């Protein structure tokens, strides 16, 4: 695993909290259609506000799925854990992305840059746009960029509704274990769609909800059916489900 060398100190107490945040057992969260959809009425946005089925959710639903609370910048140690490469098959994921040296890649929800700085040398004539909504994470990205002299990395501070990507400029948007925490998924993905070049791709990586052996809280997992429902509703085209990762879906969508 090629990790950022930014020194992150994480207390045992925080490690326990992060483990509980993602792994503790909880009531299953069913993916159901919104009230409007069930009634056969038009639902232009796909959002619904109702009591949280799971305390780890925000009480807001998109296309029937409860949105999860965001793991904040204090979770940096979790992102940089030493066994992540083995658990998630990082090398497999990067190979399956089939990047070209000239590609412009947006790492959406980049965090500490775990993937950003592994992608950077794979696109030497391209660029990596590392987007995060937390200023603390963007500061880490900038420091790591300077230390690594990764001149083709551009940290970007996004918002909950806009990743601030330039229009018609991106070949691939990579979203790893972050989409399920977007509290405005429709707006974000519409902005992503506008940022993609014609035929541009989205690689959506989420823990498999269909697999009970994936020991992650249900609210932090997604099914293929739910992911397709949400992204196709925005107008993106489903391409394939690459099933080579140990615990996660790798779903490819593209701009029509």
N, C-alpha and C positions, 0 to 999 in steps of 0.2 A: 504494500500500500504506500503510495506516495502521499504523505500527509503534510499539511502546513506545519511549519515549525514554530508557529506562534505559541508561546508558553501559556497554557491554560491550566490554572490551578482549580481543582474541583474537590470540595470537601466530601467526606464519606456521607454526611447528612444529605448533601445535594444529590449524590449518586443514588441514594435510597429514594429520594423524592422523584427523581427522573425515572427510575425503574417503576415506581408506583404509577406515575403519570401515564406510562405507555403499556405496562404489562399487567397490572393488577386485574383480577377478574371483576367483571361488572355485568349488569343486566344487558342482554343482547339488544342491540338497536336495530329495529327492522327498517328496511328501506321500502317506503310506501309512497305512493303518489300523493300529491298535495290534495287538500280538500276540494279545491276547484277542479282538479283533474278528475277526482272520483265522481264529482257531480256532473262531469261532462261540460263544464263551463270553461271559457277561455281563461288562461292563466298566463298573462303576457310576460311576467318576470320569473315565475317559477318559485318564488319565495313564500314562506309561511312562518309566522311567529306563533309559537305555542309552548306549553311547558316542556322543559327538557326531559326526554326519556332517559338520558344518561347525564349524571352530574358533570361529566367531562365535556359536555356540549354546551353551546351558547344559547340554546332555545330558539335558534333560527334554523330553518330547513330550506334546502334547495332541491327541487324535484323529489321531495319526500325524504331526503337524507339530512339527518341532523349534522350541522357543522361543528367541528371539534374546536376546543380552545387551542390557542397557539402556544407552542412551547417557546418561551422567551429566550433572550440572549444568554440567560444564565445556564441554558442547556448546551452551551458550546462544548463542554466536555463530552457530552453524549454523542454529538456529531463527530467528534474526533477520536472516539474510542478505538483501541488498538485492534479489536477483533472485527471491526465493521467490514473490512474487505472480505473476510472469510464468510461472515454472516450473510452479506448481501450480494456477493459475487461482483464486486466493483469492476474487475477486469473484464468479466463477461459482458456487463452492461456497456462499458465503453466500446468494446468490440462490436456489439450489436448495433450501436448507433451509426456505424459505417460513415464516419466523418471524412470529409475531404479536407485537404490542407488549406483550402481557401474559404472554408465555411465560417459564417458568422453565427455563433451559438449564444443563446441567452440561457443562463443558469438562473431560473426563476425560483426564489427562495433559497438563495445561494448559501446563506448562513456564514460559516467560517471559511467557505471556499473549498470544501472537501473535494467537490467535483470540478469546480472552476480551475483549480491549479493542476488537475490531472488532464483536463481537456486542453489547456493552453498550449502545451507542446505538440498536441495532435493537429492543431490548426495554425501552423507557423505563419502562413500568409493570410490568415483570417483574424478573427477576433472573438473574445469571450466577454459578453455583457453579463456581469455578475450583479443580480438584482436582489435586494432585500429591503424590507420596510422598516427594519430596526437600525437606527443610526449607529448603535454599538457594533452591530455586525458589519456595517459598511466601513467603520473605522478599522476593524480587523482586516477586512479585505484590502483596504488601501495600504496598511502596514505590510501585509504579506506580499502584496504586489511589488512594493518598493524593495523589500528584502530579497525577493526572488528575481528581481529585474524582469518581471513578466510584463513586457511592454504591450502585449496584445490583450491584456485584461483591463476592462473598464468597469469599475464598481459604480453602481447606480442605486440611488435611494428612491424606492418606489413608494406608492401609497396602497391602502387597502383596496382601492378601486382602479389603480392605474400603475403598471410597472414602469412607465416612462421610457418605453422603448421607441426608437425612431420607426416611422412608418415604412413598410415595404423594404425592410433591410435585413431581416433575419432568416437564416436557412433552417435552423432547428431551435426549438425551445424545449429545454429539459426541465422537468418538474419532478423532483424526487421527494416523496413522503411529505409533501407540503400542500398539495391541492386541497386535501380534505379539511385543511384548516383555514382556507380562504373564506373570509366572511362576506365577500362580494364576488363569488365565483363567476357569475354571469358577466359582470362588468370587466373583471380581470381578463377572462378568456376572450371577450370581444376585443379588448385592447391587444391581446396577444395575436388574435386573428389579423388585426389591422397591421401589426408589425411584421408578419410573415410575408416573405416574397411569394409569388405565385408558385404553388406546389410545395411551399415550405411545410415542415413537419413539426409535430409536437410529440415528444416522448414522455408519456405519463407513467410514472413509477409509483405504485402504491402496494402496500401489503395485501395479500390475497384474502378477501373476506370469505371466499368459498372454502378455504382450507382451515379446519379447526386446529390443525397442528401448528399453525403460525401463531406463536404465543404473544400476540399483541392485542390490546384492548380492541373490541369490535369497532368502536367509534373511530379508531385510527387505521381502519382497513377499508378497502373498497372492493366491490364486485365488478366484474367486467360489464355486466348488464347495467349497473348504476352509472359507471363511468361513461358508457356509450350514451345512455339516456341524457346525461347532462351536457356532454360536449356536442352531440349531434343536435340537441335542441338549440345550440348556439350557431349551428351551421357548419360545423367541422365534419370532415369525412373520416370515418373509421377505416383504417387500413389493415391492421393485423394485431394479434396478440402474440408476442414473442415469449415463449414459455421456458426460457433457459435459465432464469434466475432462481435461486434457492427458495426464496420466500415471497417474492413480489411479482406482480404483473408488470410487464413492460408493454404498454399499449401505445400503438402508433396511430396518430391522427394526422390529417393534412388539410391545408387550405384548399378549398375547391377551386 
